């Protein structure tokens, strides 16, 4: 099943945004436009994106500054940024782009198949990360369920050990000491589990 994700395009030139959207339309994902760095930051604060296609040359906040702001967002956004330049980037511009947080570079005029291929790779990576987060959340729920069940068993075992200690009042000191140690050990284990399940109570 084709699961749509969102792609953020950032450029202050409307015709460039239209051209990129046309190139990406066969991928059938949701494309969001931002005409400035500030609009891009607002979009990133409101939604999750698989990749950002960021124009290097923009008036006001350019791509380098925008990328740096994206990397400083709180909470952090682990989003791949592809710089899109109006011209071939020299070594200085390339270093600036990577230093600002870019993971890939594209220069106009670009090959449509190449751009779609790059975006598809980042989308696939995003989907894998989403699946891993979902599996991690599911495993955490399962872990907590098992720990709660184990904690309930320890409560029962501790109660039985306490009853046993009471019934052994006439037994030898060694037997009573063993029963007392068992009760104490079960109590400590239950408290450890309680600390794992409810760490805010510590």
C-alpha positions as CSV (number, residue, x, y, z in Angstrom):
1,X,0.0,0.0,0.0
2,X,1.3,3.4,-1.0
3,X,1.6,5.5,2.1
4,X,1.8,9.2,1.4
5,X,4.3,11.5,3.2
6,X,4.9,15.2,3.1
7,X,7.7,16.9,1.2
8,X,8.5,20.6,2.0
9,X,9.7,22.8,-0.9
10,X,11.2,26.2,0.0
11,X,11.9,28.9,-2.6
12,X,11.0,32.5,-3.0
13,X,10.4,32.1,-6.7
14,X,6.9,30.8,-7.4
15,X,7.8,29.4,-10.9
16,X,10.6,27.3,-9.3
17,X,8.1,25.8,-6.8
18,X,5.7,25.0,-9.6
19,X,8.4,23.4,-11.6
20,X,9.5,21.2,-8.7
21,X,6.0,20.2,-7.8
22,X,5.4,19.1,-11.4
23,X,8.5,17.0,-11.3
24,X,7.5,15.4,-8.0
25,X,3.8,14.9,-8.9
26,X,4.4,11.3,-10.2
27,X,5.5,10.3,-6.7
28,X,2.0,11.0,-5.5
29,X,3.1,12.5,-2.2
30,X,1.8,15.6,-0.5
31,X,3.9,18.6,-1.5
32,X,3.9,21.7,0.7
33,X,5.2,25.0,-0.5
34,X,7.0,27.7,1.5
35,X,8.0,31.0,-0.1
36,X,10.5,32.0,2.6
37,X,12.7,30.6,5.3
38,X,10.3,31.8,8.0
39,X,7.4,30.0,6.3
40,X,9.5,26.8,6.2
41,X,10.2,27.0,9.9
42,X,6.5,27.5,10.7
43,X,5.6,24.5,8.5
44,X,8.2,22.4,10.2
45,X,6.8,23.4,13.7
46,X,3.4,22.2,12.6
47,X,4.0,19.1,10.6
48,X,6.4,16.2,9.9
49,X,8.2,16.0,6.5
50,X,10.2,13.3,4.8
51,X,12.6,15.7,3.1
52,X,13.1,19.5,2.6
53,X,14.0,20.8,-0.8
54,X,15.6,24.2,0.1
55,X,16.6,26.9,-2.4
56,X,20.1,28.1,-1.6
57,X,19.5,31.6,-3.1
58,X,16.6,33.5,-1.5
59,X,16.1,37.1,-0.5
60,X,16.0,37.8,3.2
61,X,16.7,34.6,5.0
62,X,18.7,32.5,2.4
63,X,18.9,28.7,2.3
64,X,22.1,28.5,4.4
65,X,20.5,30.5,7.3
66,X,17.2,28.6,7.0
67,X,19.0,25.3,7.2
68,X,20.9,26.4,10.3
69,X,17.6,27.4,11.9
70,X,16.0,24.1,11.0
71,X,18.9,22.2,12.7
72,X,18.3,24.4,15.9
73,X,14.6,23.7,16.1
74,X,13.3,22.4,19.4
75,X,12.5,19.6,19.7
76,X,15.2,18.7,17.1
77,X,14.0,17.7,13.6
78,X,16.0,14.9,12.0
79,X,15.0,15.9,8.4
80,X,17.3,15.5,5.4
81,X,17.8,18.8,3.6
82,X,18.6,18.9,-0.1
83,X,19.9,22.3,-1.3
84,X,18.6,23.4,-4.7
85,X,20.9,26.0,-6.4
86,X,20.3,28.1,-9.4
87,X,23.9,27.4,-10.5
88,X,26.6,24.9,-10.1
89,X,27.9,25.3,-6.5
90,X,31.6,25.9,-6.1
91,X,33.6,24.3,-3.3
92,X,33.0,27.2,-0.9
93,X,29.3,27.1,-1.4
94,X,29.2,23.4,-1.2
95,X,31.1,23.5,2.2
96,X,28.7,26.2,3.4
97,X,25.7,24.0,2.5
98,X,27.0,20.9,4.2
99,X,28.1,23.0,7.3
100,X,24.6,24.4,7.5
101,X,23.0,20.9,7.6
102,X,22.5,19.8,4.0
103,X,22.8,16.1,3.1
104,X,22.5,16.5,-0.7
105,X,22.9,19.2,-3.4
106,X,21.1,19.7,-6.7
107,X,21.8,22.4,-9.3
108,X,19.5,23.7,-11.9
109,X,18.8,22.7,-14.6
110,X,18.4,19.3,-12.9
111,X,17.4,16.0,-14.4
112,X,13.8,15.2,-13.4
113,X,14.5,11.5,-13.0
114,X,17.5,12.2,-10.8
115,X,15.5,14.6,-8.5
116,X,12.7,12.1,-8.1
117,X,15.2,9.3,-7.4
118,X,16.9,11.4,-4.7
119,X,13.5,12.3,-3.1
120,X,12.3,8.7,-3.3
121,X,15.4,7.6,-1.4
122,X,14.7,10.0,1.4
123,X,11.0,9.2,1.5
124,X,11.9,5.5,1.8
125,X,14.3,6.2,4.6
126,X,11.6,8.3,6.4
127,X,9.1,5.4,6.1
128,X,11.6,3.0,7.6
129,X,12.2,5.4,10.5
130,X,8.4,5.8,11.0
131,X,8.1,2.0,11.2
132,X,10.9,1.7,13.7
133,X,9.3,4.4,15.9
134,X,6.0,2.6,15.8
135,X,7.6,-0.8,16.6
136,X,9.5,0.9,19.5
137,X,6.3,2.3,20.9
138,X,4.6,-1.1,20.6
139,X,7.5,-2.9,22.3
140,X,7.4,-0.4,25.1
141,X,3.7,-1.0,25.6
142,X,4.3,-4.8,25.7
143,X,7.2,-4.3,28.1
144,X,5.1,-2.3,30.5
145,X,2.3,-4.8,30.3
146,X,4.7,-7.7,31.2
147,X,6.3,-5.6,34.0
148,X,2.9,-4.9,35.5
149,X,2.0,-8.5,35.4
150,X,5.3,-9.4,37.0
151,X,4.8,-6.8,39.7
152,X,1.4,-8.3,40.5
153,X,3.0,-11.7,40.9
154,X,5.6,-10.3,43.2
155,X,2.8,-8.7,45.4
156,X,1.2,-12.1,45.7
157,X,4.5,-13.8,46.4
158,X,5.4,-11.2,49.0
159,X,2.0,-11.6,50.7
160,X,2.5,-15.4,50.8
161,X,6.0,-15.0,52.2
162,X,4.7,-12.7,54.9
163,X,2.0,-15.3,55.9
164,X,4.6,-18.0,55.9
165,X,6.8,-16.0,58.2
166,X,3.9,-15.6,60.6
167,X,3.2,-19.3,60.6
168,X,6.8,-20.1,61.4
169,X,7.0,-18.3,64.7
170,X,7.6,-21.7,66.5
171,X,10.2,-22.8,64.0
172,X,14.0,-22.7,64.5
173,X,15.8,-19.3,64.3
174,X,17.5,-20.4,61.0
175,X,14.1,-21.2,59.4
176,X,12.6,-17.9,60.5
177,X,15.6,-16.0,59.3
178,X,15.4,-17.7,55.9
179,X,11.7,-16.9,55.6
180,X,12.4,-13.3,56.6
181,X,15.1,-12.9,54.0
182,X,12.8,-14.3,51.4
183,X,10.1,-11.8,52.3
184,X,12.6,-8.9,52.3
185,X,14.0,-9.9,48.9
186,X,10.6,-10.1,47.3
187,X,9.8,-6.7,48.8
188,X,12.9,-5.2,47.3
189,X,12.2,-6.7,43.9
190,X,8.7,-5.3,43.9
191,X,10.0,-1.8,44.8
192,X,12.5,-2.0,41.9
193,X,9.7,-2.9,39.5
194,X,7.6,-0.1,40.9
195,X,10.4,2.3,40.3
196,X,10.6,1.2,36.6
197,X,6.8,1.5,36.1
198,X,6.4,4.8,38.0
199,X,9.8,6.6,38.0
200,X,8.2,9.9,38.9
201,X,7.4,8.5,42.3
202,X,11.2,8.1,43.1
